Amino acid sequence: RAGGRLENKTSVSIASWSSVNARMDNRFATAFVIACVLSLISTIYMAASIGTDFWYEYRSPVQENSSDLNKSLWSEFASDEADEKTYNDVLFRYNGTMGLWRRCINIPQNVYWNSQERTESFDVVTRCTSFTLTEQFMAKFVDPGNHNTGIDLLRTYLWRCQFLLPFVSLGLMCFGALIGLCACICRSLYPAIATGILHLLAGLCTLGSVSCYVAGIELLHQKLKLPENVSGEFGWSFCLACVSAPLQFMASALFIWAAHTNQKEYTLMKAYRVA
């Protein structure tokens, strides 16, 4: 009889432990799903941030007169040989916006670039020019536009980091997603630790990119003072990158917590069964 009662108690204990373990597994699975959703949202935000041109926006009075001087400025702005001072002066004057890969201005709509006709219009159209790879890696000078003043190493490396780090961040998240997919196929949470670490690194890259961009803009405005009646502010593309970073950190924390805690509980359950 004593042996039977002991077997019954053991069976009840195992059943209770199985029930607790099932609830724990559900908790880990829920954390894993939430982390995946956060990862997806942060990836979309980061991709949208990279692909749009509103990291920084300038506000200035609209220039309606399409004089020869204005046409010359627009042509220089669109040129691949435009230096930093040239295109920034045009950005200040014509409500420009800056992205990681493009610069845009708002000009009168009825402008004929190769025509001698002078027109005036209160309607504006956006014209954008992409930064070439040469421009992305071009050295920044102590006095913008003056090649005889020496290279400003700080601004040069800030500029390069601000457009390279977002792509590194996006790549890390995509690679982490592949590892997470393998974890789902294998029905294991252990690879989620690697996914969490990759998301942590991605968040650091995103945070570094945002910091480099802010520092670069502040240093630029110290060199090139904004004209009167011209103001600047960070745009919604920049805000998307700022939101993406904490989402990546939260996803990383959930991935690592779910995998680590599940492993710990599995070890305890195995020890209990052996005992």
C-alpha positions as CSV (number, residue, x, y, z in Angstrom):
1,R,0.0,0.0,0.0
2,A,2.8,2.4,0.9
3,G,4.4,1.7,-2.5
4,G,1.1,2.4,-4.3
5,R,0.6,5.7,-2.5
6,L,4.2,6.7,-3.3
7,E,3.6,5.9,-7.0
8,N,0.4,7.9,-6.9
9,K,2.2,10.9,-5.3
10,T,4.9,10.6,-7.9
11,S,2.4,10.5,-10.8
12,V,0.6,13.6,-9.4
13,S,3.9,15.4,-9.0
14,I,4.9,14.7,-12.5
15,A,1.5,15.7,-13.8
16,S,1.7,19.0,-11.8
17,W,5.1,19.7,-13.1
18,S,4.1,19.0,-16.7
19,S,1.2,21.4,-16.2
20,V,3.5,24.1,-14.9
21,N,6.0,23.4,-17.7
22,A,3.3,23.8,-20.3
23,R,2.3,27.2,-18.8
24,M,6.0,28.2,-18.9
25,D,6.3,27.1,-22.5
26,N,3.3,29.2,-23.4
27,R,4.9,32.2,-21.6
28,F,8.1,31.8,-23.5
29,A,6.3,31.3,-26.8
30,T,4.3,34.5,-26.2
31,A,7.5,36.5,-25.4
32,F,9.0,35.0,-28.6
33,V,6.0,36.1,-30.7
34,I,6.0,39.6,-29.2
35,A,9.8,39.9,-29.9
36,C,9.2,38.8,-33.6
37,V,6.5,41.5,-34.0
38,L,8.8,44.2,-32.5
39,S,11.6,43.0,-34.8
40,L,9.3,43.3,-37.8
41,I,8.1,46.8,-36.9
42,S,11.6,48.0,-36.3
43,T,12.8,46.6,-39.6
44,I,10.0,48.3,-41.5
45,Y,10.8,51.6,-39.7
46,M,14.5,51.3,-40.4
47,A,14.0,50.5,-44.1
48,A,11.5,53.4,-44.5
49,S,14.0,55.7,-42.7
50,I,16.8,54.8,-45.1
51,G,14.7,55.1,-48.2
52,T,13.1,58.5,-47.4
53,D,14.5,62.1,-47.6
54,F,13.3,63.7,-44.5
55,W,16.1,63.3,-41.9
56,Y,16.5,67.0,-41.7
57,E,14.3,69.8,-43.1
58,Y,14.9,73.5,-43.7
59,R,12.1,76.2,-43.6
60,S,12.7,79.4,-45.5
61,P,10.5,81.9,-47.4
62,V,9.5,80.5,-50.8
63,Q,11.5,81.9,-53.7
64,E,9.1,82.5,-56.5
65,N,11.3,84.5,-58.9
66,S,13.0,82.2,-61.5
67,S,15.8,84.5,-62.3
68,D,19.0,83.5,-64.1
69,L,20.8,83.5,-60.7
70,N,18.2,81.0,-59.3
71,K,18.5,78.8,-62.4
72,S,22.3,78.8,-61.9
73,L,21.9,77.8,-58.3
74,W,19.5,74.9,-59.2
75,S,21.9,73.7,-61.9
76,E,24.8,73.7,-59.4
77,F,22.7,71.9,-56.8
78,A,21.9,69.1,-59.3
79,S,25.5,68.7,-60.4
80,D,27.5,65.8,-59.3
81,E,30.4,68.2,-58.7
82,A,28.6,70.3,-56.2
83,D,30.6,70.8,-53.0
84,E,29.2,70.8,-49.5
85,K,28.8,74.6,-49.2
86,T,27.1,74.9,-52.6
87,Y,24.3,72.4,-52.1
88,N,23.8,73.4,-48.5
89,D,23.3,77.1,-49.5
90,V,20.7,76.0,-51.9
91,L,19.0,73.8,-49.3
92,F,18.9,76.8,-46.9
93,R,17.3,79.0,-49.6
94,Y,14.7,76.6,-51.1
95,N,13.1,74.7,-48.2
96,G,15.5,71.8,-48.7
97,T,15.3,68.3,-47.1
98,M,18.1,65.9,-46.5
99,G,18.2,62.1,-46.4
100,L,21.0,59.6,-46.1
101,W,21.2,59.2,-49.9
102,R,19.4,62.2,-51.4
103,R,19.0,66.0,-51.1
104,C,15.8,67.7,-52.2
105,I,14.7,71.3,-52.8
106,N,11.3,72.9,-53.6
107,I,11.4,75.2,-56.6
108,P,8.8,77.1,-58.6
109,Q,6.8,74.7,-60.8
110,N,6.9,76.6,-64.1
111,V,10.6,76.7,-64.5
112,Y,12.3,75.7,-67.7
113,W,15.8,74.7,-66.9
114,N,17.2,75.2,-70.4
115,S,15.0,78.1,-71.4
116,Q,15.5,81.9,-71.3
117,E,11.9,82.4,-70.4
118,R,11.3,83.9,-67.0
119,T,8.3,82.8,-65.1
120,E,6.9,83.2,-61.7
121,S,4.7,80.8,-59.8
122,F,3.5,80.2,-56.3
123,D,3.3,76.5,-57.0
124,V,6.4,74.5,-56.2
125,V,7.7,71.2,-57.2
126,T,10.3,69.0,-55.4
127,R,13.5,68.2,-57.2
128,C,15.9,65.6,-55.7
129,T,19.5,64.7,-56.4
130,S,21.1,61.5,-55.1
131,F,24.5,61.5,-53.4
132,T,27.0,59.5,-55.4
133,L,29.3,57.0,-53.7
134,T,32.1,59.4,-54.3
135,E,30.2,62.2,-52.5
136,Q,29.4,59.8,-49.6
137,F,33.1,59.1,-49.1
138,M,34.3,62.5,-49.9
139,A,36.4,64.3,-47.2
140,K,34.8,67.2,-45.4
141,F,36.9,70.4,-45.0
142,V,37.4,72.6,-42.0
143,D,35.9,75.5,-44.0
144,P,33.1,73.9,-46.1
145,G,33.7,74.6,-49.8
146,N,37.3,75.7,-49.3
147,H,39.7,72.8,-50.2
148,N,42.7,74.7,-48.9
149,T,41.7,74.6,-45.2
150,G,42.5,70.9,-44.6
151,I,40.3,67.9,-43.9
152,D,37.9,67.8,-40.9
153,L,38.4,64.2,-39.8
154,L,35.6,64.3,-37.2
155,R,32.9,65.5,-39.7
156,T,34.2,63.2,-42.4
157,Y,33.9,60.0,-40.3
158,L,30.6,61.1,-38.8
159,W,29.2,61.5,-42.3
160,R,30.4,58.1,-43.4
161,C,29.1,56.3,-40.3
162,Q,25.7,57.9,-40.5
163,F,24.9,56.2,-43.8
164,L,26.8,53.0,-43.3
165,L,25.5,52.0,-39.9
166,P,21.8,51.9,-40.9
167,F,22.6,49.3,-43.5
168,V,24.6,47.3,-41.0
169,S,21.7,47.5,-38.6
170,L,19.2,46.3,-41.3
171,G,21.6,43.5,-42.3
172,L,21.9,42.3,-38.7
173,M,18.1,42.2,-38.2
174,C,17.6,40.3,-41.5
175,F,20.3,37.8,-40.4
176,G,18.7,37.5,-37.0
177,A,15.3,36.9,-38.7
178,L,16.8,33.9,-40.6
179,I,18.2,32.5,-37.3
180,G,14.8,33.0,-35.7
181,L,13.1,31.1,-38.6
182,C,15.5,28.2,-38.1
183,A,14.6,28.2,-34.4
184,C,10.9,27.9,-35.4
185,I,11.6,25.1,-37.8
186,C,13.7,23.2,-35.2
187,R,11.1,24.0,-32.5
188,S,13.7,25.3,-30.2
189,L,14.2,28.6,-28.4
190,Y,18.0,28.2,-28.0
191,P,18.9,29.9,-31.4
192,A,16.9,32.9,-30.1
193,I,19.9,33.9,-28.0
194,A,21.9,34.5,-31.2
195,T,18.9,36.4,-32.6
196,G,18.7,38.5,-29.5
197,I,22.4,39.4,-29.6
198,L,22.1,40.3,-33.3
199,H,19.2,42.6,-32.5
200,L,21.2,44.2,-29.7
201,L,24.0,44.9,-32.1
202,A,21.5,46.3,-34.6
203,G,20.1,48.6,-32.0
204,L,23.5,49.9,-31.1
205,C,24.2,50.5,-34.8
206,T,20.9,52.4,-35.2
207,L,21.6,54.4,-32.1
208,G,25.1,55.2,-33.4
209,S,23.8,56.3,-36.8
210,V,21.3,58.7,-35.1
211,S,24.0,60.1,-32.8
212,C,26.4,60.6,-35.7
213,Y,23.7,62.4,-37.8
214,V,22.8,64.7,-34.9
215,A,26.5,65.5,-34.2
216,G,27.2,66.0,-38.0
217,I,24.3,68.5,-38.4
218,E,25.3,70.5,-35.3
219,L,28.9,70.7,-36.5
220,L,27.8,71.7,-40.0
221,H,25.6,74.5,-38.6
222,Q,28.6,75.8,-36.6
223,K,30.5,76.1,-39.9
224,L,27.7,77.3,-42.0
225,K,25.4,79.6,-40.1
226,L,21.7,79.5,-41.1
227,P,20.6,82.7,-42.8
228,E,17.9,84.9,-41.3
229,N,14.3,83.7,-41.6
230,V,15.6,80.1,-42.1
231,S,15.1,77.4,-39.5
232,G,15.9,73.7,-39.4
233,E,14.4,70.7,-37.7
234,F,14.8,66.9,-37.7
235,G,12.2,65.3,-40.0
236,W,10.0,62.2,-39.7
237,S,12.6,59.9,-41.3
238,F,14.9,60.7,-38.5
239,C,12.1,60.0,-36.0
240,L,11.5,56.6,-37.5
241,A,15.2,55.7,-36.9
242,C,14.9,57.0,-33.4
243,V,11.9,54.8,-32.7
244,S,13.5,51.8,-34.4
245,A,16.4,51.7,-31.9
246,P,14.3,51.1,-28.7
247,L,12.2,48.5,-30.5
248,Q,15.3,46.6,-31.4
249,F,16.5,46.7,-27.8
250,M,13.1,45.4,-26.5
251,A,13.1,42.6,-29.1
252,S,16.6,41.7,-28.1
253,A,15.7,41.6,-24.4
254,L,12.7,39.4,-25.1
255,F,14.6,36.9,-27.3
256,I,17.4,36.5,-24.8
257,W,15.1,36.3,-21.8
258,A,12.9,33.7,-23.4
259,A,15.8,31.5,-24.5
260,H,17.8,31.8,-21.3
261,T,14.8,31.2,-19.0
262,N,13.5,28.3,-21.0
263,Q,16.9,26.7,-20.9
264,K,17.1,27.2,-17.1
265,E,13.6,25.7,-16.6
266,Y,14.4,22.7,-18.8
267,T,17.6,22.0,-16.8
268,L,15.6,22.1,-13.5
269,M,12.9,19.8,-15.0
270,K,15.5,17.3,-16.2
271,A,17.2,17.4,-12.7
272,Y,13.8,16.8,-11.1
273,R,13.0,13.8,-13.3
274,V,16.4,12.3,-12.6
275,A,15.9,12.7,-8.9
